[in-house]
Every structure is written in structure tokens, then in C-alpha cells.
């Protein structure tokens, strides 16, 4: 359904360190900066893009919004969560845990306050 998700950042180098580390923990590649100054993380046809707001105002996180990131396994979710907290993210909600459907999930806020979750596929 979606081609990409775009989020704002007030510090692209800080965002790059966080997202490069968390996507590497999932087996992904570092982001690339495009000619317009946006960080792009591409995987399986989808893109997460990070930019300074084009209106020149400070970036803010979405109240009530969450960006879900697919992980191949429980171990990938754990590694993603650890990388995120190491590189400026904040652990939120419950600790990484299994859900009733068998998926394993973890939640973080990135350094700009965006809410993220990584989850493995359900086993039930």
C-alpha cells in the first residue's frame, strides 16, 4: 500500500547514526543521502526517508503515530532494540516481549521522538 514513510529530524547526522545502527541490526544497509539532503533507507521496495522539514520549522513527532518495522526473528528485534538504545533512542512501552499471536515486539523513540516498533512475524 505505501511507497514510503517520511519523517522529520532536527539533526540528520544524529538520525543517521541511530537508523544506520538499528537497520544494520536487522540486516539492512546504511542510509544514503539524496541530492535534496534526505536520508533514504530502502528495503524490499519500501523506503523510510528522513529530512529536515521543508518549511524550516522544527521537526516534531506524530502524536499517536507509530512506524512498524519488520524483523526476521526474535533475535533481530532484540538486536534492533539494543542498537537503538545505544545510539540515542529511548526504550518505551514494555520491554521487548512476545505477543499472544507469537510475534516478538519492541518499541523505541528515535532521537527526534518518533515512535517505532520492530516485530517478528506471528507464529500462531
C-alpha positions as CSV (number, residue, x, y, z in Angstrom):
1,X,0.0,0.0,0.0
2,X,2.7,2.5,0.9
3,X,5.7,3.6,-1.2
4,X,7.5,5.4,1.6
5,X,7.3,7.0,5.0
6,X,8.8,10.4,5.5
7,X,9.8,11.7,9.0
8,X,11.5,14.9,10.1
9,X,14.7,15.3,12.0
10,X,16.4,18.3,13.6
11,X,19.8,16.6,13.3
12,X,20.4,14.4,10.3
13,X,23.8,13.1,11.4
14,X,22.3,12.0,14.8
15,X,19.4,10.4,12.9
16,X,21.9,8.7,10.5
17,X,23.8,7.2,13.4
18,X,20.6,5.9,15.0
19,X,19.0,4.5,11.9
20,X,22.2,3.0,10.4
21,X,22.7,1.1,13.6
22,X,19.1,-0.1,14.0
23,X,18.8,-1.2,10.4
24,X,22.2,-2.9,10.5
25,X,20.9,-4.9,13.5
26,X,18.1,-6.1,11.2
27,X,20.5,-7.0,8.3
28,X,19.8,-3.8,6.4
29,X,22.2,-1.3,4.7
30,X,23.2,2.2,5.8
31,X,21.1,5.0,4.5
32,X,22.0,7.1,1.6
33,X,21.7,10.9,1.3
34,X,20.0,12.1,-1.9
35,X,20.6,15.3,-3.8
36,X,17.9,17.1,-1.8
37,X,19.5,16.3,1.6
38,X,17.2,13.5,2.6
39,X,18.4,10.2,4.2
40,X,16.9,7.2,2.4
41,X,16.7,3.6,3.8
42,X,15.3,1.2,1.1
43,X,14.3,-2.4,1.6
44,X,12.0,-4.7,-0.5
45,X,10.6,-1.8,-2.4
46,X,9.7,0.3,0.6
47,X,11.5,3.4,1.8
48,X,11.9,5.2,5.1
49,X,13.0,8.8,4.4
50,X,14.3,11.3,6.9
51,X,14.6,15.0,6.2
52,X,14.7,18.4,7.8
53,X,11.2,19.9,7.5
54,X,10.9,21.9,4.2
55,X,9.0,24.7,5.9
56,X,12.1,25.5,8.1
57,X,10.3,24.9,11.3
58,X,11.5,22.3,13.9
59,X,10.7,18.6,13.3
60,X,8.2,17.1,15.8
61,X,7.0,13.6,16.2
62,X,3.5,12.4,15.4
63,X,1.2,12.2,18.4
64,X,-0.4,8.8,18.2
65,X,1.8,7.7,15.3
66,X,3.9,4.5,15.2
67,X,6.2,3.3,12.4
68,X,6.3,-0.5,12.3
69,X,9.5,-2.3,11.0
70,X,9.5,-5.9,10.0
71,X,12.2,-8.1,11.6
72,X,13.1,-11.6,10.6
73,X,13.4,-13.1,14.1
74,X,13.2,-12.5,17.8
75,X,17.0,-12.1,17.8
76,X,16.7,-9.3,15.2
77,X,14.2,-7.5,17.3
78,X,16.4,-7.7,20.4
79,X,19.4,-6.5,18.4
80,X,17.4,-3.6,16.9
81,X,16.3,-2.6,20.4
82,X,19.8,-2.7,21.8
83,X,21.3,-0.8,18.8
84,X,18.5,1.8,19.2
85,X,19.1,2.5,22.9
86,X,22.9,2.6,22.3
87,X,22.6,5.2,19.5
88,X,20.3,7.7,21.2
89,X,16.9,6.0,21.2
90,X,14.7,5.7,24.2
91,X,13.1,2.4,25.3
92,X,9.3,2.8,25.7
93,X,6.2,0.8,26.5
94,X,7.0,-2.7,27.8
95,X,10.4,-4.4,27.5
96,X,10.8,-6.5,24.3
97,X,8.4,-9.3,24.6
98,X,6.3,-11.9,22.9
99,X,2.7,-11.1,22.0
100,X,-0.2,-13.6,22.2
101,X,0.0,-14.3,18.5
102,X,3.6,-15.3,18.8
103,X,5.2,-12.2,17.3
104,X,8.1,-10.7,19.2
105,X,8.0,-6.9,19.5
106,X,10.0,-4.0,20.9
107,X,9.3,-0.2,21.0
108,X,11.6,2.8,20.8
109,X,11.5,6.5,20.3
110,X,14.2,7.7,17.9
111,X,16.3,10.7,18.9
112,X,13.7,13.1,17.4
113,X,10.8,11.4,19.4
114,X,9.3,9.4,16.6
115,X,7.7,6.2,17.9
116,X,9.0,3.0,16.3
117,X,8.3,-0.7,16.7
118,X,10.2,-3.7,15.4
119,X,8.3,-7.0,15.2
120,X,8.8,-10.5,14.0
121,X,6.1,-12.5,12.1
122,X,3.4,-14.1,14.3
123,X,3.9,-17.8,14.9
124,X,0.2,-18.5,15.7
